[in-house]
Amino acid sequence: MSQQCQITGVRLQVGNNVSHANNKRKRVFLPNLKVKRFFIPEENKWITLKISTHGMKVINKKGLHACLKISREKGLVKR
């Protein structure tokens, strides 16, 4: 599975490690992803999502049903 949030779509980012001597080398910044199960009362089933911690806050604010609808339109969540 890819390193991508299924709600917000956030992915890994590429940047540089910069030393005191200003030497630069490539590195990756990984998103803070968690695997979490949610119950969907409208469909009466459980769903497992790989979401970032920011995605959890978005679900708390907007609601699971609204977030899943947007994610399915973007193609981040299948089903």
N, C-alpha and C positions, 0 to 999 in steps of 0.2 A: 504494500500500500504506500502511496506517496506521502510526502511530508506536506500535506495541505489540509487546512481546516474545511470541513464540509458545510459550515455555515457562513463564515466570512470570506473564505477563499484565500486566506493569507498563506503564503508559501515561504520557503527558505530564501534568504537574501545573501548576496555575495558582497564581501567587503575586504578590507585589509587589516592585518595585524600590524601596528606601527610601533617599532621599538623606540627606545630613548635616543638612539642614533639615527632615527627617522628612516630605518630600513622597513620596507613594506613587503609583506607576503600575503597571499590570498588566504581567506578563511570563509566559512559559512556561518550565518546566524540562523539557527533553527527556531521555528516557532514553538511556543509552549503548548504542545498538543496533549490532550488527555482522551482516553477512550471512555465514553460514558453512555449508559443506557437510559433512555427516556421512555415513558409510557404515553402513548397517544390515545386519549379517551375516545376521540371521534372514530378511530379505526379499531379500537379495542385490542391493541397489540403493543409490544415493546419494539423499540428500534435502537440500534447501537450506532453511535456516531463518533467519529474522530474529530474533536473540536478543540479550538484554542480556548484559553481562559477568557479572552475577550468575547469569544463566541458564546460562552456560558452567560456572560453579562447581557449580551444582546437577547438571548433566549429569555432571561428573566425579565427584561424590559418589554419586549414585543410579544412574547408568547411563542410556544413551540410550533403551533399550527401555522402561524404567519411566517415564521422563519423557514420552515420546511417548504412552504409554498414558493418563497423567493428562491431558495436554494435549488429546488427542482427546476425552476425556470432557467436558472443559470447553468444547470447541468452538473452541479456539485454533488447532488444526492440522487441516486437512482431509485426507482420505484415510485 
